[in-house]
Amino acid sequence: MNNPVNTPVMTPTVKRKPRRRLPIAGVIGIVIVTFWLLMALIGPYIAQYGVGGVTGDDVFAPMSAQHPLGTDYLGRDMLSRILHGAPYTIGVALAGVLLASIGGTVLALFAAALGGWFDAIVSRIIDIKISIPSKLLALIIIAAFGASIPVLILTAGVGYMAGAYRIARALAVNVQAMDYVQAARARGEGLFYITLFEMLPNMFRPVLADFGLRFVFIVLMLSGMSFLGLGVQPPEADWGSLVRENIIGLSEGAPAVIIPAIAIATLTIGVNMAIDSFAGRKRRGSEA
């Protein structure tokens, strides 16, 4: 007989699946977004010159050690102007997209959960809003109330809330019919619990992707309004107004008109790259 003491014990090995890593595009996007968010927070404090400080008579000067990004049409340092403009471009857009996405998602959750007359009334109001182009609505609001920062935030939030509502409601209608939502209702859970703890977590990734796209739309809309002179007013400036006021230097290839456009482009591309990577990842354990 074989000696059972000397018999090796075979322990089952569990094969672990490798963790999914962010693609290189997602890492680059996160780095770009983090950089601009940091500049929005500390940019005005590390700028070498004030927002309206004229440093000399050399207008549209090329890049140099004294002026790394050249000067604008009045001889002001463009690097300092970009840093002072970051809080307005990013901050106003971020506040606007938070208002639009949170407001639209909350309305959509309760409209889908309650249904009936509440859903019908809210959806018809949203349909009326969708029929009005966002830029046209922005022009009307700003012409009526002026181009202050609160008005710009409210304009962006109201203008893009309808799209966020439609995306979130389409998701909520599907989610609220799932078995786990019906089970929560059978247990007697309240409306707030069902919407916040059962429905919202299962809508998070698509809503996050929509949040990123809507942020890009709002950045471009606000930059366009500033280019028309209806955005942030002097002496403050955002990146859109920097392009507008230096447009006469375009024929000379002046950095003063090119750099703000590059800043807008890098911000929007970085947000898209980051959001696409997060939205495309699956939760651990979600694969069979």
SULNOR-V633007 format. One line per field, one symbol per residue. psi: psi as a letter, one per 20 degrees, with the letter a starting at -180 (. if undefined). burial: b if it has 24 or more other ideal C-beta (glycine too) atoms within 12 Angstrom, else e. A space follows every 10 residues. Layout:
BEGIN
psi=???
burial=???
END
This chain:
BEGIN
psi=qqoihipppo pppooppqqp qprhhggggg ggggghhghh gighhiphrr hjopiainql qrprhhnhja raijjqphgh hghhighggg gggggghggg gggggggggh ghhgbbhggg gghhghhggh ioqghggggg ghhhirlrgh hgghggghhj hgghggghhh ghhghiiqhh ghhhhhijqr ggggghiggg hjjgghhggh ggghggghgh ghhgghhijj cpqqirqahg hhggijhijh hikphhhggh hhggghgggg ggggghgghi qqqpjiq.
burial=eeeeeeeeee eeeeeeeeee eeeeebeebb ebbebbbebb eebbeebbbe beeebeeebb beeeeebebb bbbbbbbbbb bbbbbbbbbb bbbbbbbbbb bbbbbbbbbb bbbbeeeebe ebbeebeebe eeebbebbee bbeeeebebe bbbbbbbbbb bbbbbbbbbe bbbebbeeee beebeeeeee eeebbeebbb ebbeebbbbb bbbbbbbbbb bbbbbbbeeb bbeeebbbbb bbbbbbbebe eeebbbbbbb bebbebbbbb bbbbbbbbbe eeeeeeee
END
